Amino acid sequence: MSNRSRANRPTPDLSDANNPHAQKAQNFGPSAKRLFGILGQDKNTLIVVFIFSVLSVGLTVLGPWLLGKATNVVFEGFLSKQFPEGTTKDLVIAQLQAQGDTNQASMLENMNLVPGSGIDFDRLASILLLVLGAYLLGSIFSLIQARILNRIVQDAMNRLRIQVEEKIHRLPLSYFDSIKRGDLLSRVTNDVDNIGQSLQQTLSQAITSLLTVIGVLVMMFIISPLLALVALVSIPITIAITVVVAKRSQKLFTDQWKQTGVLNARVEETYSGHAVVKVFGHQKDVQEAFDEENDSVYKASFGAQFVSGIIMPSMMFVGNLSYVAIAVVGGLQVASGSLSIGAVQSFIQYSRQFTQPLSQLGSMANLLQSGVASAERVFELLDEKEQDPDPLTPATVAHSANRLEFKDVSFGYTEDNTLISNLNLEVRSGSTIAIVGPTGAGKTTLVNLIMRFYDINEGSLTLGNTADSAIDVRTMTRADLRSRTGMVLQDTWLFAGTIRENILYGRPDATEEDMVAAARAAYVDRFVHALPDGYDTVLDDEAVNLSVGERQLITIARAFLANPRLLILDEATSSVDTRTELLIQRAMSKLRQDRTAFVIAHRLSTIRDANLILMMEHGEIVEHGNHRELMEKQGAYWTLYNSQFQAPAQHESQTDGDHI
């Protein structure tokens, strides 16, 4: 689409607080729920992941309890060696009580004490082997869980990308005219990638951390309800810290990704027009604008990361306080004989395992919030209003139909700005219609209505071989209508690939002979053999290895190959030299036979042989007729035509006068 076609359309302002593209689409809760709903399509696989997570966490949680048993074996064996062989546990306890050492006596009552026996290494070895087996199996189950979950996340992101791609094809052209291309690309690429990375890094760890908290809590209550209650004091403090920080950081993450989209739009715009920037010497202005927007991204990113980063150290501080309280109370219980030293050791390990997943959950909050902020931007795109769907039972006409008729057509890009009013026009089959007029007169808008890039507000546009057989184009599918149309724009569009592939884009199933014939008709064959690989020469996405005129010739060859019944040429020869333009005009004369062609031109000398010339001003056809008839009227067309030829003559006359 040429820039001229955008003259009367609204342009986006991403800095405007009232602009829907600049605002947060949804709040954290609904967005997170919708994001995880994408994963919910793999429910059965998620159940398998949960089972492996339970097995992994369960075996891992058993470790400290078994190690506590091993500690008891070592400690009991060490104490047993301190007493003479032949005595009994009861006798040792009675002697301690008699000596007034009731605390030690109470501690020995709960031990498996065998005076003189020493450490039971067989029992110790069996316990350590159980610990090793539990940790090994737990790691294997964790690896399986992570692998399955990775596939689930990647499948979900694949579906999300497909949804975004399909959504883009269902969006009306007005959406793309209301949002900067760089911001749209940022949503499709950066935001989707960030969602995948956030889920990948947080989901597995979140499941493991939550199950670990539950498992550890159960074991803590089994070992000592009192110590478990001491450990639980840290939970409400942790939750309060997370909630307070998360609310603030979520706003910052949303702003971070919005500013990233604005910066991408600036970069895309500058790189696309870097030659123009250099020619007019605006490098400094562009650099200043980039620095300002880059600084906004830096501030938003730094603020989001800094604020969210407070969660982890805060939770570690609370966990350390809890650890100190557990150590003090546990020591008192061991001294009183209420707990064994192995049980306290196990509990201290569990307290670490309890606070660690809580801290991990806190540290994951910033990643999750970043992912949800990106998800909001993607969901905003997915929730955009789509173009009106094609009819369920579409009408169609013969493929040869190429007669168009506008009846009382009115249209405007916005409701408060009508560009075309009450347009009535009959375009006969096989005729060439030239549309001329000043910039913003509505020339390209007329073409947009024919292609149904926009739908008319009032009236009708019909297509058929005759007036009786004509049908409203809105009763057809867009694909059916556009399959009959070939279009060559002023702005060339070539994709990364060979010249052959770019020409075949017009008709992928065409034969080599058809492709070469189209290339010859458009005079591509004239220069292509001078290239290293001929038609197999690879073009990059900017096709910088071809001149502007050569790129335009390839797009014309693509239209030739499509063999359309309706042909639209929007300043199609403006980028080629005069001699090539004359050759293309001859080829197009052949191409236009038995086809209806619309030609938008600023150089009026190129459309003098058109069957009908429409002179447009302010969205209305002020004059129509062939070149001779319009020149005889000496109206708006006559004035516009003469201005193109008289201006150079006047300039030459003034220049000559300066030399006299």
C-alpha positions as CSV (number, residue, x, y, z in Angstrom):
1,M,0.0,0.0,0.0
2,S,1.5,3.3,-1.0
3,N,1.8,6.1,1.5
4,R,-0.5,8.2,-0.6
5,S,-3.3,5.8,0.2
6,R,-3.0,6.6,3.8
7,A,-3.5,10.3,3.4
8,N,-7.0,10.4,4.7
9,R,-6.7,7.7,7.4
10,P,-6.2,8.1,11.1
11,T,-2.7,7.5,12.3
12,P,-1.9,5.9,15.7
13,D,-0.5,7.8,18.7
14,L,0.8,5.3,21.1
15,S,1.5,8.0,23.6
16,D,-2.1,9.0,23.9
17,A,-3.6,7.9,27.1
18,N,-6.9,7.4,25.3
19,N,-5.5,5.2,22.6
20,P,-6.6,1.6,23.1
21,H,-3.3,0.3,21.8
22,A,-1.5,2.2,24.5
23,Q,-3.5,0.8,27.4
24,K,-3.3,-2.4,29.4
25,A,-5.9,-4.8,28.0
26,Q,-6.8,-6.7,31.1
27,N,-5.7,-6.9,34.7
28,F,-3.4,-9.6,36.1
29,G,-6.0,-12.1,37.3
30,P,-8.1,-12.6,34.1
31,S,-5.0,-12.5,31.9
32,A,-3.2,-15.1,33.9
33,K,-6.3,-17.3,34.0
34,R,-6.7,-17.0,30.2
35,L,-3.0,-17.7,29.7
36,F,-3.1,-20.9,31.7
37,G,-6.3,-21.8,29.9
38,I,-4.1,-22.2,26.8
39,L,-2.2,-24.9,28.7
40,G,-5.4,-26.5,29.8
41,Q,-6.0,-28.0,26.4
42,D,-3.4,-30.7,27.3
43,K,-5.3,-31.8,30.5
44,N,-4.4,-35.5,30.3
45,T,-0.7,-34.7,29.8
46,L,-0.8,-32.2,32.7
47,I,-2.2,-35.0,34.9
48,V,0.8,-37.2,34.0
49,V,3.1,-34.2,34.8
50,F,1.4,-33.9,38.2
51,I,1.8,-37.6,39.0
52,F,5.5,-37.5,38.2
53,S,5.9,-34.3,40.2
54,V,4.2,-35.9,43.2
55,L,6.5,-38.9,43.0
56,S,9.6,-36.7,42.6
57,V,8.7,-34.4,45.4
58,G,7.5,-37.3,47.6
59,L,10.8,-39.1,47.3
60,T,12.8,-36.0,47.8
61,V,10.9,-35.0,50.9
62,L,11.6,-38.5,52.4
63,G,15.3,-37.7,52.3
64,P,15.7,-35.5,55.4
65,W,13.5,-37.9,57.4
66,L,15.8,-40.8,56.5
67,L,18.9,-38.8,57.1
68,G,17.5,-38.0,60.6
69,K,17.2,-41.7,61.2
70,A,20.9,-42.1,60.1
71,T,21.9,-39.3,62.5
72,N,20.1,-41.1,65.3
73,V,22.0,-44.3,64.5
74,V,25.3,-42.5,64.7
75,F,24.5,-40.5,67.8
76,E,23.0,-43.5,69.6
77,G,26.0,-45.7,68.7
78,F,28.4,-43.0,69.9
79,L,26.5,-42.7,73.3
80,S,26.3,-46.5,73.6
81,K,30.0,-46.8,73.4
82,Q,30.4,-44.4,76.4
83,F,28.7,-46.8,78.8
84,P,30.3,-50.1,79.9
85,E,29.2,-53.3,78.2
86,G,26.9,-55.5,80.2
87,T,24.8,-52.7,81.7
88,T,21.3,-52.0,80.6
89,K,19.6,-48.9,79.3
90,D,17.3,-48.8,82.3
91,L,20.3,-49.0,84.7
92,V,22.1,-46.1,83.0
93,I,19.0,-43.9,83.2
94,A,18.4,-44.8,86.8
95,Q,22.0,-43.9,87.7
96,L,21.6,-40.5,85.9
97,Q,18.4,-39.8,87.7
98,A,20.1,-40.7,91.0
99,Q,22.9,-38.2,90.2
100,G,20.3,-35.5,89.5
101,D,21.0,-35.3,85.7
102,T,17.3,-35.6,84.8
103,N,17.6,-33.8,81.4
104,Q,20.1,-36.3,80.0
105,A,18.1,-39.2,81.5
106,S,15.0,-37.9,79.7
107,M,16.9,-37.7,76.4
108,L,18.2,-41.3,76.7
109,E,14.7,-42.6,77.4
110,N,13.8,-41.9,73.7
111,M,16.9,-43.5,72.3
112,N,17.7,-47.0,71.1
113,L,20.7,-47.3,73.6
114,V,22.7,-50.5,73.8
115,P,25.6,-49.8,76.2
116,G,29.0,-50.9,74.8
117,S,27.7,-51.8,71.4
118,G,28.9,-48.8,69.3
119,I,27.5,-47.7,65.9
120,D,25.4,-50.1,63.9
121,F,27.1,-49.7,60.5
122,D,24.8,-52.3,58.8
123,R,21.7,-50.4,59.7
124,L,23.4,-47.1,58.8
125,A,24.4,-48.4,55.4
126,S,20.9,-49.6,54.6
127,I,19.4,-46.2,55.6
128,L,22.0,-44.3,53.4
129,L,21.2,-46.6,50.5
130,L,17.5,-45.8,50.9
131,V,18.4,-42.1,50.9
132,L,20.5,-42.5,47.7
133,G,17.7,-44.5,46.0
134,A,15.1,-41.9,47.0
135,Y,17.1,-39.0,45.6
136,L,18.1,-40.9,42.5
137,L,14.5,-41.9,41.6
138,G,13.3,-38.4,42.6
139,S,15.7,-36.9,40.1
140,I,14.7,-39.3,37.3
141,F,11.0,-38.5,37.9
142,S,11.8,-34.7,37.9
143,L,13.6,-35.0,34.6
144,I,10.7,-36.9,33.0
145,Q,8.2,-34.3,34.4
146,A,10.3,-31.4,33.1
147,R,10.6,-32.9,29.6
148,I,6.8,-33.5,29.3
149,L,6.0,-30.1,30.6
150,N,8.5,-28.5,28.2
151,R,6.6,-30.2,25.3
152,I,3.3,-28.9,26.7
153,V,4.5,-25.3,26.9
154,Q,6.0,-25.4,23.4
155,D,2.8,-26.9,22.0
156,A,0.8,-24.1,23.7
157,M,3.1,-21.4,22.2
158,N,2.8,-23.1,18.8
159,R,-1.0,-22.9,19.1
160,L,-0.8,-19.3,20.3
161,R,1.4,-18.3,17.3
162,I,-1.1,-20.0,15.0
163,Q,-4.0,-18.1,16.6
164,V,-2.1,-14.8,16.2
165,E,-1.2,-15.6,12.5
166,E,-4.8,-16.5,11.7
167,K,-6.1,-13.5,13.6
168,I,-3.9,-11.2,11.6
169,H,-5.5,-12.5,8.4
170,R,-9.0,-11.9,9.8
171,L,-8.3,-8.3,10.8
172,P,-9.5,-5.5,8.6
173,L,-7.0,-3.2,6.9
174,S,-8.2,-0.4,9.1
175,Y,-6.5,-2.1,12.1
176,F,-3.1,-2.1,10.4
177,D,-3.7,1.6,9.5
178,S,-4.3,2.4,13.2
179,I,-1.2,0.7,14.8
180,K,2.5,1.2,14.1
181,R,4.1,-1.7,12.3
182,G,6.9,-2.0,14.8
183,D,4.5,-2.3,17.8
184,L,2.5,-5.0,15.9
185,L,5.7,-6.9,15.2
186,S,6.7,-6.6,18.8
187,R,3.4,-8.2,19.9
188,V,3.8,-11.1,17.4
189,T,7.4,-11.8,18.1
190,N,8.8,-10.3,21.4
191,D,5.7,-10.7,23.5
192,V,4.9,-14.3,22.3
193,D,8.5,-15.3,22.9
194,N,8.5,-13.7,26.4
195,I,5.3,-15.6,27.3
196,G,6.9,-18.9,26.3
197,Q,10.1,-18.2,28.2
198,S,8.2,-17.1,31.3
199,L,6.1,-20.2,31.3
200,Q,9.1,-22.4,30.6
201,Q,11.0,-21.0,33.5
202,T,8.2,-20.8,36.1
203,L,5.7,-23.5,35.5
204,S,7.8,-26.6,36.3
205,Q,9.4,-24.8,39.3
206,A,6.0,-23.6,40.5
207,I,4.5,-27.1,40.5
208,T,7.5,-28.5,42.3
209,S,7.7,-25.7,44.8
210,L,4.0,-25.9,45.7
211,L,4.1,-29.7,46.1
212,T,7.3,-29.4,48.2
213,V,5.7,-26.9,50.5
214,I,2.7,-29.3,51.0
215,G,5.0,-32.4,51.5
216,V,7.4,-30.7,53.8
217,L,4.5,-29.2,55.9
218,V,3.0,-32.7,56.3
219,M,6.4,-34.1,57.5
220,M,6.9,-31.2,59.8
221,F,3.6,-31.8,61.6
222,I,4.5,-35.5,61.8
223,I,7.8,-34.7,63.5
224,S,6.7,-31.8,65.8
225,P,3.4,-29.9,65.6
226,L,4.9,-27.2,67.8
227,L,7.8,-26.5,65.5
228,A,5.5,-26.7,62.5
229,L,3.4,-23.9,64.0
230,V,6.5,-21.8,64.5
231,A,7.4,-22.3,60.9
232,L,3.9,-21.4,59.7
233,V,4.2,-17.9,61.2
234,S,6.3,-16.9,58.2
235,I,3.6,-17.8,55.6
236,P,1.3,-14.8,56.1
237,I,4.3,-12.4,56.3
238,T,5.6,-13.9,53.0
239,I,2.2,-13.6,51.3
240,A,1.7,-10.0,52.4
241,I,5.2,-9.1,51.0
242,T,4.4,-10.8,47.7
243,V,1.0,-9.2,47.2
244,V,2.2,-5.7,47.9
245,V,5.3,-5.9,45.7
246,A,3.4,-7.8,42.9
247,K,0.7,-5.1,42.5
248,R,3.3,-2.4,41.9
249,S,5.6,-4.5,39.7
250,Q,2.8,-5.6,37.4
251,K,2.1,-2.0,36.3
252,L,5.8,-1.6,35.6
253,F,6.1,-4.8,33.6
254,T,3.1,-3.7,31.5
255,D,4.7,-0.3,30.9
256,Q,8.0,-2.1,30.0
257,W,6.5,-4.1,27.2
258,K,4.4,-1.2,25.9
259,Q,7.6,1.0,25.7
260,T,9.4,-1.9,24.0
261,G,6.7,-1.9,21.3
262,V,7.1,1.9,20.9
263,L,10.9,1.5,20.6
264,N,10.5,-1.3,18.0
265,A,8.2,0.9,16.0
266,R,10.8,3.7,16.0
267,V,13.6,1.3,15.0
268,E,11.6,-0.3,12.2
269,E,10.6,3.1,10.8
270,T,14.1,4.4,10.9
271,Y,15.8,1.4,9.4
272,S,13.2,1.2,6.6
273,G,13.8,4.8,5.7
274,H,17.5,5.1,6.7
275,A,18.4,6.5,3.2
276,V,15.9,9.3,3.6
277,V,17.1,10.1,7.1
278,K,20.6,10.5,5.8
279,V,19.7,12.5,2.8
280,F,17.8,15.1,4.9
281,G,20.4,15.1,7.6
282,H,18.1,13.9,10.4
283,Q,20.5,11.4,12.0
284,K,20.8,13.6,15.1
285,D,17.0,14.0,15.5
286,V,16.5,10.3,15.0
287,Q,19.2,9.5,17.5
288,E,17.7,11.9,20.1
289,A,14.2,10.3,19.6
290,F,15.8,6.8,19.9
291,D,17.7,7.8,23.0
292,E,14.6,9.2,24.6
293,E,12.5,6.1,23.9
294,N,15.4,3.8,24.7
295,D,15.7,5.6,28.1
296,S,12.0,5.0,28.7
297,V,12.4,1.3,28.1
298,Y,15.5,1.3,30.4
299,K,13.6,3.1,33.2
300,A,10.5,0.8,32.9
301,S,12.6,-2.3,32.8
302,F,14.9,-1.3,35.6
303,G,11.9,-0.3,37.8
304,A,10.0,-3.6,37.0
305,Q,13.1,-5.8,37.8
306,F,14.1,-3.8,40.8
307,V,10.7,-3.8,42.5
308,S,10.0,-7.4,41.7
309,G,13.5,-8.3,42.8
310,I,12.7,-7.2,46.4
311,I,10.5,-10.3,46.8
312,M,13.3,-12.8,47.0
313,P,15.6,-11.1,49.6
314,S,12.6,-10.2,51.7
315,M,11.4,-13.8,51.8
316,M,14.9,-15.0,52.6
317,F,15.0,-12.6,55.5
318,V,11.7,-13.9,56.9
319,G,12.9,-17.5,56.3
320,N,16.1,-16.9,58.3
321,L,14.1,-15.5,61.2
322,S,11.9,-18.6,61.1
323,Y,15.1,-20.8,61.0
324,V,16.5,-19.1,64.1
325,A,13.2,-19.6,66.0
326,I,13.1,-23.3,65.0
327,A,16.7,-23.9,66.1
328,V,16.0,-22.4,69.5
329,V,12.7,-24.2,70.2
330,G,14.1,-27.5,68.7
331,G,17.1,-27.3,70.9
332,L,14.9,-26.9,74.0
333,Q,12.8,-29.9,73.0
334,V,15.9,-32.1,72.5
335,A,17.2,-31.1,75.9
336,S,13.8,-32.0,77.4
337,G,13.8,-35.3,75.7
338,S,10.7,-34.4,73.6
339,L,12.5,-34.9,70.3
340,S,15.6,-36.8,69.2
341,I,18.5,-35.0,67.8
342,G,17.9,-36.7,64.4
343,A,14.3,-35.4,64.4
344,V,15.5,-31.9,65.0
345,Q,18.1,-32.2,62.3
346,S,15.4,-33.4,59.9
347,F,13.1,-30.6,60.9
348,I,15.8,-28.0,60.3
349,Q,16.4,-29.4,56.9
350,Y,12.6,-29.3,56.3
351,S,12.5,-25.7,57.5
352,R,15.0,-24.9,54.8
353,Q,13.1,-26.9,52.2
354,F,9.9,-25.1,53.4
355,T,11.3,-21.5,53.0
356,Q,13.3,-22.2,49.9
357,P,10.2,-23.0,47.6
358,L,8.4,-20.0,49.1
359,S,11.4,-17.9,48.1
360,Q,11.4,-19.5,44.7
361,L,7.7,-18.7,44.3
362,G,8.5,-15.1,45.2
363,S,11.4,-14.9,42.7
364,M,9.2,-16.4,40.0
365,A,6.6,-13.6,40.5
366,N,8.6,-11.2,38.4
367,L,9.0,-13.6,35.5
368,L,5.3,-14.5,35.7
369,Q,4.2,-10.9,35.8
370,S,6.4,-10.1,32.8
371,G,4.9,-13.0,30.9
372,V,1.3,-12.0,31.8
373,A,2.1,-8.4,30.8
374,S,3.1,-9.7,27.4
375,A,0.1,-11.9,27.3
376,E,-2.2,-8.9,27.8
377,R,-0.7,-7.3,24.7
378,V,-1.2,-10.5,22.7
379,F,-4.7,-11.0,24.0
380,E,-5.5,-7.4,23.1
381,L,-4.5,-8.3,19.5
382,L,-6.6,-11.5,19.6
383,D,-9.6,-9.5,20.9
384,E,-9.5,-6.9,18.2
385,K,-12.7,-6.6,16.1
386,E,-12.4,-8.7,13.0
387,Q,-13.6,-7.8,9.5
388,D,-17.1,-8.9,8.8
389,P,-17.1,-12.7,8.0
390,D,-17.8,-13.9,4.5
391,P,-21.4,-15.1,3.9
392,L,-22.2,-18.7,4.8
393,T,-23.7,-19.3,1.4
394,P,-21.6,-17.0,-0.8
395,A,-22.8,-16.0,-4.3
396,T,-20.5,-16.2,-7.3
397,V,-20.4,-15.2,-10.9
398,A,-18.6,-16.5,-14.0
399,H,-14.8,-16.1,-13.8
400,S,-14.9,-14.0,-16.9
401,A,-17.1,-11.3,-15.2
402,N,-15.4,-8.0,-15.2
403,R,-18.2,-5.4,-15.3
404,L,-18.4,-3.2,-12.2
405,E,-21.0,-0.7,-11.1
406,F,-21.1,1.7,-8.2
407,K,-24.6,2.7,-7.1
408,D,-25.0,5.6,-4.6
409,V,-21.8,4.6,-2.8
410,S,-20.7,6.5,0.2
411,F,-17.6,5.8,2.3
412,G,-15.3,7.3,4.9
413,Y,-12.4,5.9,6.9
414,T,-14.0,7.4,10.0
415,E,-17.7,8.0,10.8
416,D,-17.2,11.7,11.1
417,N,-15.3,12.1,7.8
418,T,-17.0,11.0,4.6
419,L,-14.6,10.8,1.8
420,I,-16.8,9.5,-1.1
421,S,-20.4,10.6,-1.3
422,N,-23.2,9.2,-3.6
423,L,-20.8,7.8,-6.2
424,N,-22.5,6.3,-9.3
425,L,-20.2,4.8,-11.9
426,E,-20.6,2.0,-14.5
427,V,-17.3,0.3,-15.6
428,R,-17.9,-1.7,-18.7
429,S,-16.3,-5.0,-19.5
430,G,-12.8,-4.8,-21.0
431,S,-12.5,-1.0,-20.5
432,T,-9.5,0.8,-19.1
433,I,-10.4,3.3,-16.4
434,A,-7.9,5.9,-15.5
435,I,-8.3,7.7,-12.1
436,V,-6.6,11.0,-11.7
437,G,-6.7,13.9,-9.3
438,P,-4.7,15.6,-6.6
439,T,-3.4,13.8,-3.5
440,G,-6.1,12.9,-1.1
441,A,-8.9,13.0,-3.7
442,G,-9.9,9.4,-3.1
443,K,-8.2,7.6,-6.0
444,T,-6.7,4.8,-4.0
445,T,-9.7,4.7,-1.8
446,L,-11.8,3.7,-4.8
447,V,-9.4,0.8,-5.5
448,N,-9.6,-0.2,-1.8
449,L,-13.4,-0.5,-2.2
450,I,-13.1,-2.6,-5.3
451,M,-10.7,-5.0,-3.5
452,R,-12.8,-5.0,-0.4
453,F,-9.9,-3.9,1.7
454,Y,-12.7,-1.6,3.1
455,D,-16.4,-2.1,2.8
456,I,-18.6,0.7,1.6
457,N,-20.8,2.5,4.2
458,E,-23.8,3.0,1.9
459,G,-24.9,1.9,-1.5
460,S,-23.7,-1.1,-3.5
461,L,-20.8,-2.3,-5.7
462,T,-21.8,-5.0,-8.1
463,L,-19.8,-7.4,-10.4
464,G,-21.0,-9.4,-13.4
465,N,-20.9,-9.7,-17.1
466,T,-24.1,-7.7,-17.6
467,A,-26.3,-5.6,-15.4
468,D,-28.8,-8.4,-15.0
469,S,-26.3,-11.0,-13.9
470,A,-24.4,-8.7,-11.5
471,I,-24.2,-9.4,-7.8
472,D,-23.1,-7.3,-4.8
473,V,-19.5,-8.0,-4.1
474,R,-20.3,-8.3,-0.4
475,T,-22.3,-11.5,-1.2
476,M,-19.0,-13.1,-2.5
477,T,-16.1,-14.3,-0.4
478,R,-13.1,-12.0,-0.4
479,A,-10.9,-14.7,-1.7
480,D,-13.2,-15.2,-4.7
481,L,-13.2,-11.5,-5.5
482,R,-9.5,-11.1,-5.1
483,S,-8.6,-14.2,-7.0
484,R,-10.1,-12.4,-10.1
485,T,-7.9,-9.3,-9.4
486,G,-4.3,-8.5,-10.2
487,M,-2.7,-5.5,-8.4
488,V,0.6,-3.7,-9.0
489,L,1.3,-1.0,-6.4
490,Q,3.7,1.9,-6.4
491,D,5.6,0.4,-3.5
492,T,7.1,-2.8,-4.6
493,W,6.8,-5.9,-2.3
494,L,9.2,-8.8,-2.8
495,F,9.9,-11.5,-0.3
496,A,13.2,-13.2,0.5
497,G,13.6,-15.9,-2.2
498,T,14.5,-16.3,-5.8
499,I,13.2,-14.2,-8.7
500,R,11.4,-17.3,-10.0
501,E,9.6,-17.8,-6.6
502,N,8.6,-14.1,-6.5
503,I,7.1,-14.2,-10.0
504,L,5.3,-17.6,-9.3
505,Y,3.7,-15.9,-6.3
506,G,1.1,-14.7,-8.7
507,R,0.2,-18.3,-9.7
508,P,2.2,-21.0,-7.9
509,D,1.0,-23.8,-10.2
510,A,2.1,-22.1,-13.3
511,T,4.5,-23.9,-15.7
512,E,8.1,-22.7,-16.4
513,E,7.0,-21.6,-19.8
514,D,4.2,-19.5,-18.4
515,M,6.5,-17.9,-15.9
516,V,9.1,-17.1,-18.6
517,A,6.4,-15.7,-20.8
518,A,5.2,-13.4,-18.1
519,A,8.8,-12.3,-17.4
520,R,9.3,-11.5,-21.0
521,A,6.1,-9.5,-21.2
522,A,7.2,-7.4,-18.3
523,Y,10.8,-7.1,-19.6
524,V,12.2,-9.0,-16.6
525,D,13.8,-11.4,-19.0
526,R,15.8,-8.5,-20.4
527,F,17.9,-8.0,-17.3
528,V,17.6,-11.3,-15.4
529,H,20.2,-13.1,-17.6
530,A,22.8,-10.6,-16.5
531,L,22.5,-11.8,-12.9
532,P,24.8,-14.6,-11.7
533,D,22.0,-17.2,-11.2
534,G,19.4,-15.9,-13.6
535,Y,15.9,-16.6,-12.4
536,D,17.4,-18.5,-9.4
537,T,19.1,-15.4,-8.1
538,V,18.2,-15.1,-4.4
539,L,16.8,-11.8,-3.2
540,D,16.9,-10.7,0.4
541,D,13.8,-9.2,2.1
542,E,14.8,-5.7,0.8
543,A,16.0,-6.9,-2.7
544,V,18.9,-4.5,-2.5
545,N,20.7,-6.3,-5.2
546,L,18.1,-5.0,-7.7
547,S,17.3,-1.4,-8.7
548,V,13.9,0.0,-7.9
549,G,12.8,-0.2,-11.5
550,E,13.8,-3.9,-11.7
551,R,11.9,-4.7,-8.5
552,Q,8.9,-3.1,-10.0
553,L,9.2,-5.1,-13.2
554,I,9.1,-8.3,-11.2
555,T,5.9,-7.3,-9.5
556,I,4.4,-6.5,-12.9
557,A,5.5,-9.9,-14.2
558,R,3.8,-11.4,-11.1
559,A,0.5,-9.7,-12.1
560,F,0.9,-10.8,-15.7
561,L,1.3,-14.4,-14.6
562,A,-1.9,-14.3,-12.4
563,N,-3.9,-13.6,-15.6
564,P,-6.6,-11.6,-13.7
565,R,-10.0,-10.4,-15.1
566,L,-9.7,-7.2,-13.1
567,L,-6.4,-5.3,-13.2
568,I,-5.4,-2.5,-10.8
569,L,-2.3,-0.4,-11.5
570,D,-1.5,2.1,-8.8
571,E,1.3,4.2,-10.2
572,A,2.9,0.9,-11.4
573,T,5.4,2.5,-13.7
574,S,6.5,5.4,-11.6
575,S,9.7,3.8,-10.6
576,V,11.0,2.8,-14.1
577,D,12.7,4.9,-16.7
578,T,10.9,6.5,-19.6
579,R,11.9,3.9,-22.2
580,T,11.0,1.0,-20.0
581,E,7.7,2.7,-19.2
582,L,6.8,2.9,-22.9
583,L,7.6,-0.8,-23.3
584,I,5.5,-1.8,-20.2
585,Q,2.6,0.3,-21.5
586,R,2.7,-1.7,-24.8
587,A,2.7,-4.9,-22.8
588,M,-0.1,-3.7,-20.6
589,S,-2.1,-2.8,-23.6
590,K,-2.0,-6.5,-24.6
591,L,-2.7,-7.6,-21.0
592,R,-5.7,-5.3,-20.8
593,Q,-7.5,-6.9,-23.7
594,D,-10.8,-8.4,-22.6
595,R,-10.0,-7.3,-19.1
596,T,-11.1,-4.4,-17.0
597,A,-8.3,-2.2,-15.8
598,F,-8.1,0.6,-13.3
599,V,-5.0,2.8,-13.6
600,I,-4.1,5.4,-11.0
601,A,-1.6,7.8,-12.5
602,H,-0.1,11.2,-11.7
603,R,1.7,11.5,-15.1
604,L,-1.3,12.2,-17.3
605,S,0.6,11.5,-20.4
606,T,0.6,7.8,-19.6
607,I,-3.3,7.4,-19.5
608,R,-4.3,9.3,-22.6
609,D,-5.5,6.1,-24.4
610,A,-7.8,5.1,-21.5
611,N,-11.4,4.4,-22.4
612,L,-12.6,6.5,-19.5
613,I,-10.8,9.0,-17.3
614,L,-12.3,9.9,-13.9
615,M,-11.2,13.2,-12.5
616,M,-11.7,13.1,-8.7
617,E,-11.7,15.9,-6.2
618,H,-12.6,15.5,-2.5
619,G,-13.9,12.0,-3.0
620,E,-16.2,12.9,-5.9
621,I,-16.0,12.4,-9.6
622,V,-16.1,16.0,-10.9
623,E,-15.4,15.0,-14.6
624,H,-15.4,11.9,-16.7
625,G,-14.8,11.1,-20.3
626,N,-11.9,10.2,-22.6
627,H,-8.8,12.4,-22.9
628,R,-10.1,14.3,-26.0
629,E,-13.5,15.0,-24.4
630,L,-12.1,16.2,-21.2
631,M,-9.6,18.5,-22.9
632,E,-12.4,20.0,-24.9
633,K,-14.3,20.8,-21.7
634,Q,-11.3,22.8,-20.4
635,G,-12.3,22.0,-16.9
636,A,-10.4,20.5,-13.9
637,Y,-8.7,17.8,-16.0
638,W,-7.6,20.3,-18.6
639,T,-6.1,22.5,-15.8
640,L,-4.3,19.6,-14.2
641,Y,-3.0,18.3,-17.6
642,N,-1.7,21.6,-18.7
643,S,-0.1,22.3,-15.3
644,Q,2.2,19.3,-15.9
645,F,3.4,20.5,-19.2
646,Q,3.3,24.3,-18.8
647,A,5.2,24.4,-15.6
648,P,8.5,23.0,-17.1
649,A,8.1,25.4,-20.1
650,Q,7.5,28.4,-17.8
651,H,10.5,27.4,-15.7
652,E,12.7,27.1,-18.8
653,S,11.4,30.5,-20.1
654,Q,12.3,32.1,-16.7
655,T,15.7,30.5,-16.7
656,D,16.4,31.8,-20.2
657,G,15.3,35.3,-19.2
658,D,17.8,35.2,-16.3
659,H,20.6,34.6,-18.7
660,I,19.7,37.6,-20.9
